[in-house]
């Protein structure tokens, strides 16, 4: 006779099972139809149905229920990670303000803007496209692009990039690039494409899951059939085989490993470090040699006055005379003198004081300033006029100054080392980078001074672009096995070396298309210390990825063995699947948390 109570329990179990597991069953059937048989949905359906058939109703339903709960939590975890990255990269404005027919501001789609169009950016708005400020001054929040928390001051003549936020003043901006080529669009494309470049660890997991699932299904079938043929007890061994199937689901690896790389790339983006794919993140984590180009990377790449040494007058007076003499020249040295004069005196250069000026190629300029003959140039110019000059103990470009052929002193102009270059080298060495190298086309004595000041391990000077490639080739041949070499340059003149290095890093390239195309990693700031931060992020990400691999495979292998011997029940199997998956995903999300320290 039928047991009414048992039938009722079975009916309730089937109804609950259908409600809880209907979606999983549909997925499994659809995947089987599409030729994808051995996935986690198939494993869960076989295991849960087998439990029901064996009379283990509670376990059969709970397999589906806990799997659905785990799936929900996984989706929330992945969704949270993606939303966090989307929030970080929410830098594309929806509109731009242009002048209407009656002088009013009209909102238009940024994609409709043409180069040369003048737009207005009001306080609190994001800049829609790249351009040059033609009117107004303000402070910009550049955190979305560079990760910098300190606002940047800008004014007339300064470049401005899409995606930054105008904090206070009204700005009039002339568009220099169409929306499709603007900084914000390129960054978003870079982040979206990063997922296509898989690291070897991700490729390993993909291949692992492809072969692993059919193998464990075959082992489960063997466990269900061979022992009972020999010793009987079919229900016992089928239950063990079903438990074996639940444990074997590889979703912890398949989900958490790519999520780890995705989190690492997203976390780096929040600090203004754009990484083109997980493969470059993995390669950077193994860097033990970092090679720097000098100008624009370790130094500011622009001439600046570093010292004024007068003989018989005040420093400001010597600087003023040299600036006036050079005021009609567009040479970088002349611009450096003018910039320093404006900084020191807060005055504009009064060119009306200059009656005439004659330039001597490769030597300098002789001008009539306030009725006096003022010469500003190198030692050759001083010899030409008979003024006795002397060299300075400081290294750099020396501008000698004379008045009416009497030597009055000199000014030293040099490429200035960036404020955090020294700390960048210290941080890299603290991370275990064994060799730091500087390459430059500058004179040997200048390179030697900078290398000593920054405590670099090696430097090479007076190089042509092809020489840099040769030196990098030599360093690549000498590096340790399974280690990589990273080259850091400005991304424009160093494209051949960026391409040849294991990892090419472009410095300070917020507006450079060449940098984005040539480099594997783009640093949106001019900070050399971001190189060390990028290495730190890469190593943290890879550490978390390897933790997940060991955690997932280790626990699964242990519980699979226990299941085969009948020690692990279905509840432990569910933990080994869904529980481990959740632990791995939560561990992966740590990649999003990036500390500058």
Secondary structure, DSSP 4 states (H G I P E B T S, - for coil): ---HHHHHHHHHHHHHHHHHHHHHHHHHHHHHHTT--SSHHHHHHHHHHHHHHTT-HHHHHHHHHHHHHHHHHHHHHHHHHHHHHHHHT----S-EEEE-TTS-EEEE-GGG--TT-EEEE-TTPBP-S-EEEEE--EEEE-HHHH---S-EEE-TT-EE-TT-EE-SS-EEEEE-S-GGGSHHHHHHHHHHHHTTS--HHHHHHHHHHHHHHHHHHHHHHHHHHHHHHHH--HHHHHHHHHHHHHHH--HHHHHHHHHHHHHHHHHHHTTTEEE--HHHHHHHHTEEEEEEETBTTTEEEEEEEEEEEESSS-HHHHHHHHHHHTTT--SHHHHHHHHHHHHHH-----GGGEEEEEEETTTEEEEEETTEEEEEE-HHHHHHHT------SS-SEEEEEEETTEEEEEEEEEEEEPTTHHHHHHHHHHTT--EEEEE-SS-HHHHHHHHHHHT-SEEE-S--HHHHHHHHHHHHHHSPTT-EEEEEE-SSTTHHHHHHSSEEEE-S-TT-HHHHHH-SEEESSS-THHHHHHHHHHHHHHHHHHHHHHHHHHHHHHHHHHHHTT-S-HHHHHIIIIIHHHHHHHHHGGGG-----
